Amino acid sequence: MDVKSYPRGAIVFRQGDAGECMYEIQNGSVGIYYDYKGPHEKKIAHLASADVFGEMGLLDQAPRSATAVVLEDDTVLTIVTEQDFLSYFEQNPVKVLQLMQQMCIRLRNTTTDYLDACRTVYETAEAEKTGKKKSATLMDKIKKLCDFYSGFNFYGEV
């Protein structure tokens, strides 16, 4: 396994790149961005020491779903390739549990957000169907979803 130091602003990998390895943060921090530097840029995670990222690309060999950007000078990352994967966990068995917990948290949060979005769409459709005015609470939910997930503010401006 290689260990590498990165300066602030360095791109570890870009959305769409091949997922050939994962990373463990030894020191510093990394931001995970959707559409980095694009019109719909959204920071979806702030990771720090002991956090692992890029594991999905390593496990499923699919292209990266986001861009990883170093947020602090002298951020140190351990690079875990497919060849290193088994020995990494043999040397650090507790990391298997931590990785699984981290993935479960991400999946649980995504599921909760998805269900909230579905509920909001349903409530919006019901309000439209019945001709009722959308409640302030419903409008707040719609605004929150638009702001968070689309990179747009409520009025569609970037």
C-alpha positions, 0 to 999 in steps of 0.5 A: 500500500502506498501512502501519499501526501497531497496539497490543499485543492488536489484532486484525488479522483474525478467523477467518472474516473475508473474506480481502481482503489480506495483511500484511507485518510491518515491526516487531513481532510477530503471533500466529496463533490458531485459535479465539482466545478460544474453548474450543479456542484454539491459537496456531499461529504466532508471526511477526516482522519480514519475515514475511508472513501472510494470503496464503492469504485473498488468493490463494484469496478464502476466509474466514480460517482463523485470527485474527491478533493483535498481540503487541507495541506499535507493531507496524507492518504493510504492508497488501497488497490485491489491487490492490497485489499485483502492484506489491508483487512488482514492487517486491520480487521477492525477496518472491515467493520468500520467500512461496513458501518460507514457504508450502512450509514451512507445507505441509511441516510440516502434511503431516508432522503429518498423516502423524504423526497418521495413523500414530498412529491406525493404530497405535492401531487395530492395538493395539485390533484385536490386543488388545495394550496400547498402548505408552508411546511410542504413548500419548505420541504420542496425548497429544502429538497431543491436546494440540497439535491439539485444545486439550484436555489428554490427559484431555479437559479444556480 
